[in-house]
Amino acid sequence: MLGKGGVGGGGGTRAPKPSFVSYVRPEEIHTNEKEVAEKEVALHLLPGEQLLCEASTVLKYVQEDSCQRGVYGRLVCTDFKISFLGDDESTLDSAETHFKNKIIGENDITLHCVDQIYGVFDEKKKTLFGQLKKYPEKLIIHCKDLRVFHFCLRYTKEEEVKRIVSGIIHHTQAPKLLKRLFLFSYATAAQNIIAASPKNHTVMFDTLKDWCWELERTKGNVKYKAVSVNEGYKICDRLPAYFVVPTPLPEENVRRFQGRGIPIWCWSCHNGSSLLKMSALPKEQDDGILQIQKSFLDGIYKTIHRPPYEIVKTEDLSNNFLPLQEIQAAYSKFKQLFLIDNSTEFWDTDIKWFSLLESSSWFDIIRRCLKKAIEITEYLEAQNMNVLLLEENASDLCCLVSSLVQVMMDPHCRTRAGFQSLIQKEWIMGGHCFLDRCNHLRQSEKEEVPVFLLFLDCVWQLVHQFPPAFEFTETYLTVLSDSLYIPIFSTFFFNSPHQKDANMQGRESLDSQSKPLTPFTVWDWSIQFGSKAQTLLRNPLYVEKSKLDKGQRKGMHPKHRRQLSLPLTQSKSSPKRGFFREETDHLIKNLLGKRISKLINSSDELQDNFREFYDSWHSKPTDYHGLLLPRIEGPEIKVWAQRYLRWIPEAQIAGGGRVATMSKLFEMMEEVQSLQEKLNERCHPQEPLQTETPCLLRNSARLSSLFPFALLQRHSSKPILPTSSWKTLGDEEDLAKREDEFVDLGDV
């Protein structure tokens, strides 16, 4: 949220309280309303978007050091967004140097992106909700993408203040009905708009053919089959219409207990081992129902209790991994470090920032997720075991862990099309409750848990450690996280495929039959970004794996290069051991107990296998098209600076960071591209060159380390260590005796 420069000149004398320096004097505001109105920027409305309320003579603060500057304009609220319209278009950045979103502008906030709203009453900051008896003189909006907006209402008419403040509070904080979301208004109004098809095909997994294709791609069609037993959602609302189960499993068994207690296929490894997931059966206290459940599970495991399904490792994610409440609490603390109201607050917290970062436990949660994914990778890769993930509904931690495992093991999932297909398969069709987890309806804050954002942060750690292995960039991950709160795409606005299909049947019409609505998918990036901006989503350093000819492929085993040198720790299975490497009766007893138990080897054996597998892999050269194991030691887990720090100017490095390095690389690539074009003209005059480099990265001296979201528009004159902090440190002699504390923030 980089503020614009001031409008005109002027200033003011210092007041007893922190003063507001306006570039439009109060006496000029009402006398020149007609002249100002002519200069106001027009409000751009999307199809189906309606203006709800507005207020004029609002001043948008630009916080800088100890002084406060502002830009005069209108504050409007529609059924899609809150928008500030400045009266001077010259303050806008040129399109050539700014990474612009065609849907959301720099001063636009979608209603779903609003996190908290605060009002300032006599310099005291209070949370705003419900009906207000008194209206604030200043409005502060904290956004879920970590922007912070300050609006001064001191010079706004009283009735307009009441209207705009009440409107913003009601449309962002009050509970909503699903059908009232702007998603439906936009889909209805934009039915005749045809979006451009994505260049790289994303598999949506909404047809049986898509699942068969994925089975064939991973060679899982030998042991597993795609079923259409839930077509029309006749069996279970939580499951997709099509999914994959073990081949011996009769389809009629899926109908029992509405798909619960059924092992569902996620992915198959090159060595034949597979990753599966299962949701728990309903907890029943009635002995008769418990006996029915026991017979049901007994029948399923007897069916699968034969090769090649006899060696399976179970991972109970509900009981023995990571509580959702812990994720929620950690992120609530973590995000507060980046919701900075002004420069003074930034420097006041700077001296204790790293201790606050550590105490939030967000890094520890990322480390635990990556470690769990590496453990499962070791079972699949080194021990040739099938792995079954168990969770209450198999729609939160199952999605997270299974997706991370596939990103680490399957190079296809590290391409942009493959990554988008992975999200469609594991998260969208996997029934992750985006509507509840993002709290789009504002109905329950307890359900708002950033599981998907945690996944993106884990993927960013991999992208940061192995940049050449990924076709997409960290900018791609950042804009993907922002897309969670843009309600023109249906991708992240439903709890299940059934809920989406049931609510997209169209609205009733008196003059014609209603037709199903076809909302846009977030994977069509041309809706949000122009062609130049889209180049920043693709990693130009990524090199596709060369295709070997038939002669080279013949006789080769489809194993990862790393795996060839790893010790196999697979133990022989006992003839008495069934699908879960334990007696079937013992398993069923645990499944029907208080909670599903975790059936694993001893912790010492697990730790030994994990460490041997982890150290052995990192001792070899990296194959970017093979298995990837991230480093999870303390300093290796870093802050995703581009997402979390991009709106804090004080965190920028002028012309530095990774952007400077990338700028030099792009200059070299452009030179190579130019030479290649000259060669192509001689050899193949008609064949165009496909290489494309981001044209926005030119002179790194003009860029910020947080590019493309932050440009060098303003600087802070504060010292690295604020003078106000010396008092807390003590005198120089005492300071010299203290040990230095170093925490790696990463490349920012």
Protein Blocks (a to p, Z undefined) as FASTA:
>chain_A
ZZdddeheddddddfbdcdddfbdfklmmmmmmmmmmmpccddddehiacfbdcehiacd
ddehjbccdddddddddfkbccdddfbfklpccfklcccdfkbcfkbccfklpmbdcdde
ehiacddehjdfbdcfbdcdddfkopacdddfklgcfklmmmmmmmmmmmmmpccdfklp
mklmmmmmmmmpccdddfbacdehlafklmmmmmmmnopmmmgccdfklgoilmbmkbcf
bdcddfklcfklmmggghpaiacdfbdcfkopacdddddddddfbfklmmmmmmmmmmmm
mmmnccfklbccdddfklmmcgfklmmmmmmmmmmmmmcfbfklmmmmmmmmmmmmmmno
mmmmmmmmmmmmmmmmmmmmmnopacddddfklpmmmmmmmmmmmmmmmmklmpmklmmm
mmmmmmmmnopafklmnomnopafklmccfklmmmmmmmmmmmmmmmlpmbdfklmmmmm
mmmmmckbfklmcfbfklmmmmmnopadfkbccdddddddfklmmlmpcfklmmmmpcfk
bccdddddfklmgopacbdfklmmpccfbdcddfkbcfkopafklmmmmmmmmbdcdddd
dfklmmmmmmmmmmmmmmpccdfklccdddfbfklpccdfklmmmmmmklpcehiajllm
mmmmmmmmmmmmmmmmmmmmmmmmmlccfbdcdfklmcfklpcfkbckbccfbccfbdfb
dfklmmmnopfklmmmpccddddebjZZ
